């Protein structure tokens, strides 16, 4: 009889790790979906006859809703139950995916993508808070490593899966694949993931939630659309959806103005309600925890460059080197392999190094990998030169992303895991949106300038240069293969290929620069750089801090 507790403990431990598998697949669901859509879009355009504006909103409607509601659902999950919120998110996401797969028009597809955004925002912070609540000590570091490597790996696996599904079957399977994945996740979560929630009760701060959503939606809109709509003056013939913009000023500065007003109101209102003891969406006392505050700053800066290359590299591989979507996915698979390799090494590394040291090691690997890409990119680069750089970059992502997440959340009280996870996910999302805006501007501005300069050296008239440059830039390089096939424009195709390669190179160097800044930002982690095992005591101290809920 004395031996009975040991098998029971082993069974509970096995259930916990199987639960981590289900949680990781849930993360993979939303990451793969976002990358699959990028590959499937050309096929969707042909089938549904989407306008250029609709193409844009198929991508961005999801991103805006996702970024706007991350903080909301993370906090709500603490109240109603984190497992319950994850299951709701998966069901919403899968049902929306089915609607997207059955969509008969661009408007129907955009509507489905909006619903997907809500589901995805329910899933991501909840997976983090479940790990934070379900694992402690060294096991928590390993669990976060698996979570982070899943994100890094799925960013690369998505294009491969999407290329295969869309070319071998239909673009509709790019969404339909989420149905069996969703059923698998629901079964795994119900079987292996225990429920957890905060002891705190009370009404949800609905006004605070709306202010938060407006703040982050308008911020993401401005960052994403600045290059397209104009950072100050509205682009000629500007349309938002099917509506023509009536003002000379771009909607982007107006969106940023709304961000400032809504954000300031949110902060003022939250501080006032906290003093009065009323429920709030977020309590700012979390930022008094050094590891949480400094870690979020570092995570935001790192996100500026961490996945930026995924924006430009597939465009370069397909439009300059002539790879198919499936071949592009195979090349990017090196990133996934590197990320999963890092996951396998997380346990021995976490026993020897502090989490912040592992983060810095990963960031150095990312910088080496992405700077290496910048050095080898050219119109005739072989995949043999690209794959090692992507592997090193992916290895760095697998180390840095997971361990940085662990550092951010290590001292956050377990019963506020959803709140902390929502803030952390939002910080990364803002950083990613800003990074995409800046790297996209670098990519297309450099491509246009280099192409115009190269054509001028060949004596091409200004009017013709403008036409070619606009065609290449507005198609994100998609016009380059057409230039090469047309006998009349074939002589200028190599100039376009060189210009786009130069632009991709500078985008890579810019991303590397952001990662250097992120590496410097990790120097501020200070006490958050302790080993994860030591962070448990800090979590209890934070729980017992003035204004924090009592330990259960």
C-alpha positions as CSV (number, residue, x, y, z in Angstrom):
1,X,0.0,0.0,0.0
2,X,2.9,2.4,0.7
3,X,4.0,2.2,-2.9
4,X,0.6,3.4,-4.3
5,X,1.3,7.2,-4.2
6,X,4.3,6.8,-6.6
7,X,2.3,5.2,-9.5
8,X,-0.4,7.8,-9.0
9,X,2.1,10.6,-9.1
10,X,3.7,9.2,-12.3
11,X,0.2,8.9,-13.9
12,X,-0.5,12.5,-13.0
13,X,2.8,13.6,-14.4
14,X,2.2,11.7,-17.7
15,X,-1.2,13.3,-18.0
16,X,0.4,16.7,-17.5
17,X,2.9,16.2,-20.4
18,X,0.2,14.8,-22.7
19,X,-1.8,17.9,-21.8
20,X,1.2,19.9,-23.0
21,X,1.0,18.1,-26.3
22,X,-2.7,19.2,-26.7
23,X,-1.8,22.7,-25.7
24,X,1.1,22.8,-28.2
25,X,-1.2,21.5,-31.0
26,X,-3.6,24.3,-30.2
27,X,-0.8,26.9,-30.6
28,X,0.2,25.2,-33.9
29,X,-3.4,25.5,-35.1
30,X,-3.4,29.3,-35.1
31,X,0.2,29.7,-36.3
32,X,-0.1,27.2,-39.2
33,X,-3.4,28.8,-40.3
34,X,-1.9,32.3,-40.6
35,X,1.0,31.0,-42.7
36,X,-1.2,28.7,-44.8
37,X,-3.4,31.6,-45.9
38,X,-0.3,33.4,-47.3
39,X,0.3,30.5,-49.6
40,X,-3.3,29.9,-50.5
41,X,-4.2,33.5,-51.4
42,X,-3.3,33.4,-55.1
43,X,-5.6,30.3,-55.5
44,X,-8.4,32.1,-53.6
45,X,-8.1,35.1,-55.9
46,X,-8.5,32.9,-59.0
47,X,-11.5,31.0,-57.5
48,X,-13.5,33.7,-55.9
49,X,-12.4,36.7,-58.0
50,X,-11.2,38.8,-55.1
51,X,-10.4,42.4,-55.6
52,X,-7.0,43.7,-54.4
53,X,-8.8,45.4,-51.5
54,X,-10.5,42.1,-50.5
55,X,-7.2,40.3,-50.7
56,X,-5.7,42.7,-48.2
57,X,-8.6,42.4,-45.8
58,X,-8.6,38.6,-45.9
59,X,-5.2,38.8,-44.3
60,X,-5.6,41.9,-42.1
61,X,-9.2,41.5,-40.7
62,X,-7.9,38.4,-38.8
63,X,-4.8,40.3,-37.5
64,X,-6.7,43.3,-36.3
65,X,-9.3,41.3,-34.3
66,X,-6.5,39.0,-33.0
67,X,-4.3,41.9,-31.8
68,X,-7.3,43.9,-30.4
69,X,-8.7,41.2,-28.1
70,X,-5.7,39.2,-26.8
71,X,-5.6,41.1,-23.5
72,X,-9.4,40.7,-23.0
73,X,-9.6,37.0,-23.4
74,X,-6.5,36.3,-21.2
75,X,-8.1,38.2,-18.3
76,X,-11.5,36.6,-18.9
77,X,-9.9,33.2,-18.8
78,X,-8.6,33.8,-15.3
79,X,-12.3,34.3,-14.2
80,X,-14.2,31.6,-16.1
81,X,-11.5,29.0,-16.3
82,X,-8.5,28.7,-18.6
83,X,-9.3,25.3,-19.9
84,X,-12.9,26.4,-20.7
85,X,-11.6,29.4,-22.5
86,X,-9.2,27.3,-24.6
87,X,-12.0,25.0,-25.6
88,X,-14.3,27.9,-26.5
89,X,-11.5,29.4,-28.6
90,X,-10.8,26.2,-30.4
91,X,-14.5,25.6,-31.2
92,X,-14.9,29.2,-32.4
93,X,-11.8,29.0,-34.5
94,X,-12.7,25.6,-36.1
95,X,-16.3,26.7,-36.9
96,X,-15.0,29.9,-38.5
97,X,-12.5,27.7,-40.5
98,X,-15.3,25.6,-41.8
99,X,-17.2,28.8,-42.8
100,X,-14.0,30.0,-44.6
101,X,-13.6,26.7,-46.4
102,X,-17.2,26.9,-47.6
103,X,-17.1,30.6,-48.5
104,X,-18.5,31.5,-51.9
105,X,-17.5,35.2,-52.0
106,X,-14.7,37.5,-50.8
107,X,-17.1,39.1,-48.2
108,X,-18.0,35.7,-46.7
109,X,-14.4,34.8,-46.4
110,X,-13.5,38.1,-44.7
111,X,-16.4,37.6,-42.3
112,X,-15.1,34.1,-41.5
113,X,-11.6,35.4,-40.9
114,X,-12.9,38.0,-38.4
115,X,-14.5,35.2,-36.4
116,X,-11.2,33.3,-36.6
117,X,-9.5,36.3,-35.1
118,X,-11.6,36.1,-32.0
119,X,-11.0,32.3,-31.7
120,X,-7.2,32.7,-32.2
121,X,-7.1,35.5,-29.6
122,X,-8.9,33.2,-27.1
123,X,-6.4,30.4,-27.7
124,X,-2.9,32.0,-27.6
125,X,-2.8,33.7,-24.2
126,X,-4.8,30.8,-22.6
127,X,-2.2,28.2,-23.7
128,X,0.5,30.3,-22.0
129,X,-1.5,30.7,-18.7
130,X,-2.3,26.9,-18.6
131,X,1.4,26.2,-18.9
132,X,2.2,28.8,-16.2
133,X,-0.5,27.3,-13.9
134,X,0.3,23.6,-14.6
135,X,4.1,23.5,-14.4
136,X,6.6,24.6,-11.9
137,X,10.3,24.8,-11.5
138,X,12.5,23.2,-14.2
139,X,9.5,21.5,-15.8
140,X,8.0,25.0,-16.5
141,X,11.1,26.0,-18.5
142,X,10.9,22.8,-20.5
143,X,7.2,23.3,-21.2
144,X,7.8,26.9,-22.4
145,X,10.6,25.6,-24.6
146,X,8.2,23.2,-26.3
147,X,5.6,26.0,-26.6
148,X,8.1,28.4,-28.1
149,X,9.6,25.8,-30.5
150,X,6.1,25.0,-31.7
151,X,5.6,28.6,-32.7
152,X,8.9,28.9,-34.4
153,X,8.5,25.5,-36.2
154,X,5.0,26.1,-37.3
155,X,5.9,29.4,-38.9
156,X,8.0,27.3,-41.3
157,X,5.8,24.2,-41.5
158,X,2.7,26.3,-42.5
159,X,3.9,27.2,-46.0
160,X,5.0,23.6,-46.7
161,X,1.6,22.3,-45.6
162,X,-0.3,25.1,-47.4
163,X,1.7,24.5,-50.6
164,X,0.8,20.8,-50.6
165,X,-2.8,21.2,-49.7
166,X,-3.5,24.0,-52.2
167,X,-1.7,22.5,-55.1
168,X,-2.7,18.8,-54.5
169,X,-6.3,19.4,-53.4
170,X,-7.8,22.9,-53.0
171,X,-7.3,26.1,-51.2
172,X,-10.4,25.2,-49.2
173,X,-8.4,22.5,-47.5
174,X,-6.1,25.1,-46.2
175,X,-9.0,26.0,-43.9
176,X,-10.7,22.6,-43.8
177,X,-7.6,21.0,-42.2
178,X,-8.4,22.8,-39.0
179,X,-11.5,20.6,-38.4
180,X,-9.7,17.4,-37.7
181,X,-7.0,19.3,-35.8
182,X,-9.6,21.0,-33.7
183,X,-11.3,17.7,-32.8
184,X,-7.9,16.3,-31.8
185,X,-7.2,19.3,-29.6
186,X,-10.6,19.2,-27.9
187,X,-10.2,15.5,-27.1
188,X,-6.7,16.0,-25.7
189,X,-7.6,19.0,-23.6
190,X,-10.7,17.3,-22.1
191,X,-8.6,14.2,-21.3
192,X,-5.4,15.6,-20.1
193,X,-5.6,19.3,-19.1
194,X,-7.1,20.1,-15.7
195,X,-9.1,23.2,-15.2
196,X,-7.6,26.2,-13.4
197,X,-8.9,29.7,-12.6
198,X,-8.3,32.6,-10.3
199,X,-10.0,32.9,-7.0
200,X,-10.9,36.5,-7.9
201,X,-14.6,37.0,-8.8
202,X,-16.6,39.9,-9.9
203,X,-17.9,41.5,-13.1
204,X,-15.8,41.8,-16.2
205,X,-14.9,45.4,-16.9
206,X,-16.7,45.8,-20.2
207,X,-15.9,49.4,-20.8
208,X,-12.2,48.7,-20.1
209,X,-12.4,45.8,-22.5
210,X,-13.8,48.0,-25.2
211,X,-11.2,50.7,-24.6
212,X,-8.5,48.1,-24.8
213,X,-9.9,46.6,-28.1
214,X,-10.1,50.1,-29.7
215,X,-6.6,51.0,-28.5
216,X,-4.9,47.9,-29.9
217,X,-7.1,47.6,-33.1
218,X,-6.3,51.2,-34.2
219,X,-2.6,50.8,-33.3
220,X,-2.4,47.6,-35.4
221,X,-4.4,49.1,-38.2
222,X,-2.0,52.1,-38.4
223,X,1.1,50.0,-38.3
224,X,-0.1,47.6,-40.9
225,X,-1.7,50.0,-43.3
226,X,0.7,52.9,-43.1
227,X,2.7,51.9,-46.2
228,X,-0.5,51.2,-48.2
229,X,-2.8,54.1,-47.2
230,X,-0.1,56.7,-46.6
231,X,1.5,57.7,-43.3
232,X,0.2,61.2,-43.5
233,X,-1.3,62.1,-46.9
234,X,-3.9,59.7,-48.3
235,X,-2.8,57.6,-51.3
236,X,-4.5,58.4,-54.6
237,X,-7.8,56.8,-55.1
238,X,-7.7,55.3,-51.6
239,X,-10.4,52.8,-50.8
240,X,-11.1,51.0,-47.5
241,X,-13.0,47.9,-48.6
242,X,-15.4,49.2,-51.2
243,X,-15.6,52.6,-49.6
244,X,-13.7,55.5,-51.2
245,X,-11.8,57.6,-48.6
246,X,-13.0,61.2,-48.8
247,X,-10.2,63.1,-47.0
248,X,-6.8,64.3,-48.1
249,X,-5.3,63.2,-44.9
250,X,-4.7,59.4,-44.6
251,X,-6.8,57.4,-42.1
252,X,-3.5,56.2,-40.5
253,X,-2.7,59.3,-38.4
254,X,-6.4,59.5,-37.5
255,X,-6.1,55.9,-36.3
256,X,-3.0,56.7,-34.2
257,X,-4.9,59.7,-32.7
258,X,-7.7,57.3,-31.6
259,X,-5.0,55.0,-30.2
260,X,-3.6,57.8,-28.0
261,X,-7.1,58.9,-26.8
262,X,-8.4,55.4,-26.1
263,X,-5.2,54.3,-24.6
264,X,-4.9,57.3,-22.3
265,X,-8.5,56.9,-21.2
266,X,-7.9,53.2,-20.5
267,X,-4.9,53.9,-18.3
268,X,-6.6,56.7,-16.4
269,X,-9.8,54.7,-15.9
270,X,-7.9,51.6,-14.8
271,X,-5.9,53.5,-12.2
272,X,-9.0,55.2,-10.9
273,X,-11.0,52.0,-10.6
274,X,-8.0,50.2,-9.0
275,X,-7.9,52.9,-6.2
276,X,-11.6,52.5,-5.7
277,X,-11.3,48.7,-5.5
278,X,-13.5,48.1,-8.6
279,X,-12.9,45.3,-11.1
280,X,-10.6,46.2,-14.0
281,X,-9.4,44.4,-17.1
282,X,-5.8,44.8,-16.1
283,X,-4.1,45.9,-12.8
284,X,-0.8,47.8,-13.4
285,X,0.8,46.4,-10.3
286,X,2.0,43.5,-12.5
287,X,4.5,46.0,-14.0
288,X,6.1,46.4,-10.6
289,X,7.5,42.9,-11.0
290,X,10.9,43.6,-12.7
291,X,11.0,40.3,-14.7
292,X,7.5,41.0,-16.1
293,X,8.2,44.7,-16.9
294,X,11.6,44.3,-18.4
295,X,10.8,41.0,-20.1
296,X,7.8,42.5,-21.9
297,X,10.0,45.4,-23.1
298,X,12.6,43.0,-24.4
299,X,9.9,40.7,-26.0
300,X,8.4,43.6,-27.9
301,X,11.7,44.7,-29.3
302,X,12.7,41.2,-30.2
303,X,9.4,40.7,-32.0
304,X,10.3,43.6,-34.3
305,X,12.8,41.5,-36.0
306,X,12.1,37.9,-35.0
307,X,9.7,36.9,-37.7
308,X,10.2,39.8,-40.2
309,X,12.2,37.7,-42.6
310,X,9.2,35.4,-43.0
311,X,7.5,38.3,-44.8
312,X,10.2,38.9,-47.4
313,X,12.0,35.6,-47.9
314,X,9.1,33.6,-49.5
315,X,8.5,36.5,-51.9
316,X,12.1,36.4,-52.9
317,X,12.3,32.7,-53.2
318,X,9.2,32.5,-55.5
319,X,9.5,35.6,-57.5
320,X,13.3,35.8,-58.0
321,X,14.6,32.3,-57.7
322,X,11.4,30.8,-59.2
323,X,10.6,28.3,-56.5
324,X,7.0,26.9,-56.2
325,X,5.0,27.4,-53.0
326,X,5.9,23.8,-52.0
327,X,9.6,24.2,-52.8
328,X,9.5,27.4,-50.7
329,X,8.0,25.5,-47.8
330,X,10.7,22.8,-48.1
331,X,13.4,25.5,-47.8
332,X,11.7,27.1,-44.8
333,X,11.5,23.7,-43.2
334,X,15.1,24.2,-42.1
335,X,13.8,26.9,-39.7
336,X,11.4,24.4,-38.2
337,X,14.1,21.8,-37.8
338,X,16.3,24.3,-36.0
339,X,13.5,25.4,-33.7
340,X,12.6,21.8,-32.7
341,X,16.3,21.0,-32.2
342,X,16.5,23.8,-29.7
343,X,13.5,22.4,-27.9
344,X,15.3,19.1,-27.5
345,X,18.3,20.8,-25.9
346,X,16.2,23.0,-23.6
347,X,16.3,20.6,-20.6
348,X,20.1,20.2,-20.4
349,X,20.6,23.9,-21.0
350,X,18.1,25.0,-18.4
351,X,19.9,22.9,-15.8
352,X,23.2,24.7,-16.5
353,X,22.3,28.3,-17.6
354,X,20.0,30.9,-16.2
355,X,16.9,31.6,-18.4
356,X,18.1,35.1,-19.5
357,X,21.5,33.6,-20.6
358,X,19.6,31.1,-22.7
359,X,17.5,34.0,-24.2
360,X,20.7,35.8,-25.1
361,X,22.3,32.7,-26.6
362,X,19.2,32.2,-28.8
363,X,19.2,35.9,-29.9
364,X,22.9,35.6,-30.8
365,X,22.0,32.6,-33.0
366,X,19.1,34.5,-34.6
367,X,21.4,37.4,-35.4
368,X,24.0,35.2,-36.9
369,X,21.4,33.3,-39.0
370,X,19.5,36.3,-40.3
371,X,22.7,38.4,-41.0
372,X,24.1,35.3,-42.8
373,X,21.0,35.3,-45.0
374,X,21.6,39.0,-45.8
375,X,25.1,38.1,-46.9
376,X,24.2,35.2,-49.2
377,X,21.0,36.6,-50.8
378,X,21.3,37.2,-54.5
379,X,19.5,36.5,-57.8
380,X,21.3,33.2,-58.3
381,X,21.7,32.0,-54.6
382,X,21.4,28.3,-54.1
383,X,19.2,26.7,-51.5
384,X,22.4,25.1,-50.1
385,X,23.5,28.6,-48.9
386,X,20.1,29.5,-47.5
387,X,19.3,26.3,-45.5
388,X,22.1,26.5,-42.9
389,X,21.3,30.2,-42.2
390,X,17.7,29.3,-41.6
391,X,18.6,26.4,-39.4
392,X,20.7,28.6,-37.2
393,X,18.0,31.3,-37.1
394,X,15.3,28.7,-36.2
395,X,17.6,27.3,-33.5
396,X,17.8,30.7,-32.0
397,X,14.1,31.3,-32.2
398,X,13.5,27.9,-30.4
399,X,15.8,29.0,-27.6
400,X,14.9,32.7,-27.3
401,X,11.1,32.7,-27.7
402,X,10.4,30.0,-25.2
403,X,12.8,31.1,-22.5
404,X,11.9,34.8,-22.8
405,X,8.3,33.8,-22.3
406,X,9.3,31.9,-19.2
407,X,11.3,34.9,-17.9
408,X,8.3,37.3,-18.4
409,X,5.8,35.0,-16.6
410,X,8.1,33.4,-13.9
411,X,7.2,35.8,-11.1
412,X,3.5,36.4,-12.2
413,X,1.1,35.0,-9.6
414,X,-0.4,31.8,-11.0
415,X,-4.0,33.0,-10.4
416,X,-3.2,36.0,-12.7
417,X,-1.6,33.9,-15.4
418,X,-4.2,34.8,-18.0
419,X,-3.9,38.5,-17.3
420,X,-0.1,38.3,-17.6
421,X,-0.2,36.0,-20.6
422,X,-2.5,38.4,-22.4
423,X,-0.2,41.4,-21.8
424,X,2.8,39.3,-22.9
425,X,1.0,38.2,-26.1
426,X,-0.1,41.7,-26.8
427,X,3.4,43.1,-26.4
428,X,4.7,40.5,-28.9
429,X,1.8,41.3,-31.4
430,X,2.5,45.0,-31.2
431,X,6.2,44.4,-31.8
432,X,5.4,42.1,-34.7
433,X,3.0,44.6,-36.3
434,X,5.6,47.4,-36.0
435,X,8.3,45.1,-37.3
436,X,6.3,44.1,-40.4
437,X,5.4,47.8,-41.0
438,X,9.1,48.8,-40.9
439,X,10.5,45.8,-42.7
440,X,7.8,46.0,-45.4
441,X,8.7,49.7,-45.9
442,X,12.4,48.8,-46.1
443,X,11.7,46.0,-48.6
444,X,9.5,47.8,-51.0
445,X,11.1,51.2,-50.8
446,X,14.6,49.7,-51.4
447,X,13.3,47.5,-54.2
448,X,11.6,50.5,-55.9
449,X,14.7,52.8,-55.6
450,X,17.2,50.1,-56.7
451,X,15.0,49.1,-59.7
452,X,14.5,52.8,-60.8
453,X,18.2,53.4,-60.5
454,X,19.1,50.3,-62.5
455,X,16.6,51.1,-65.2
456,X,17.9,54.6,-65.4
457,X,21.4,53.3,-66.0
458,X,20.1,51.3,-68.9
459,X,18.6,54.5,-70.5
460,X,14.9,53.5,-69.9
461,X,12.6,56.6,-70.1
462,X,11.2,58.0,-66.9
463,X,7.6,57.1,-67.7
464,X,8.5,53.5,-68.5
465,X,10.6,53.3,-65.4
466,X,7.7,54.4,-63.2
467,X,5.4,51.9,-64.8
468,X,7.8,49.0,-64.3
469,X,8.7,50.0,-60.7
470,X,5.0,50.4,-59.7
471,X,4.2,47.0,-61.2
472,X,7.0,45.2,-59.3
473,X,6.4,47.0,-56.0
474,X,2.6,46.8,-56.0
475,X,2.7,43.1,-56.8
476,X,5.3,42.5,-54.1
477,X,7.6,41.2,-56.7
478,X,5.0,39.0,-58.4
479,X,5.5,40.9,-61.7
480,X,9.1,39.8,-62.0
481,X,8.4,36.4,-63.6
482,X,6.1,38.0,-66.1
483,X,8.8,40.5,-67.0
484,X,11.1,37.5,-67.7
485,X,8.6,35.7,-69.9
486,X,7.7,38.7,-72.1
487,X,10.4,39.0,-74.9
488,X,10.0,42.8,-74.8
489,X,10.7,43.1,-71.1
490,X,13.0,40.1,-70.7
491,X,16.2,42.3,-70.8
492,X,15.1,44.3,-67.7
493,X,14.1,41.2,-65.7
494,X,17.6,40.7,-64.3
495,X,17.6,44.3,-63.1
496,X,14.3,43.7,-61.3
497,X,15.7,40.4,-59.8
498,X,18.8,42.2,-58.5
499,X,16.8,45.1,-57.1
500,X,14.4,42.8,-55.2
501,X,17.3,40.7,-54.0
502,X,19.1,43.8,-52.7
503,X,15.8,44.9,-51.0
504,X,15.4,41.4,-49.3
505,X,19.1,41.6,-48.2
506,X,18.5,45.0,-46.5
507,X,15.3,43.8,-44.9
508,X,17.3,40.9,-43.4
509,X,20.0,43.3,-42.1
510,X,17.3,45.6,-40.6
511,X,15.7,42.6,-38.8
512,X,19.2,41.7,-37.5
513,X,19.5,45.2,-36.2
514,X,16.2,44.9,-34.3
515,X,17.4,41.7,-32.8
516,X,20.6,43.3,-31.7
517,X,18.5,46.0,-29.9
518,X,16.5,43.1,-28.4
519,X,19.7,41.5,-27.2
520,X,20.7,44.7,-25.5
521,X,17.2,45.0,-23.9
522,X,17.6,41.6,-22.3
523,X,20.5,43.1,-20.2
524,X,17.8,44.9,-18.2
525,X,16.2,41.6,-17.1
526,X,18.2,41.7,-13.8
527,X,16.4,39.7,-11.1
528,X,14.2,38.1,-13.8
529,X,17.3,36.2,-15.0
530,X,17.3,33.9,-12.0
531,X,16.8,30.2,-12.6
532,X,13.2,29.2,-13.0
533,X,13.2,27.1,-9.8
534,X,14.1,30.3,-7.8
535,X,11.2,32.2,-9.4
536,X,8.6,30.2,-7.5
537,X,9.3,32.1,-4.3
538,X,9.1,35.4,-6.2
539,X,5.7,34.4,-7.5
540,X,4.4,34.0,-3.9
541,X,5.9,37.3,-2.9
542,X,4.2,39.0,-5.8
543,X,0.9,37.4,-4.8
544,X,1.2,38.7,-1.3
545,X,2.1,42.2,-2.5
546,X,-0.2,45.1,-1.5
547,X,-3.3,45.1,-3.7
548,X,-2.7,41.5,-4.9
549,X,-5.3,38.7,-4.3
550,X,-4.5,36.3,-1.4
551,X,-2.8,33.0,-1.9
552,X,-5.4,30.2,-2.2
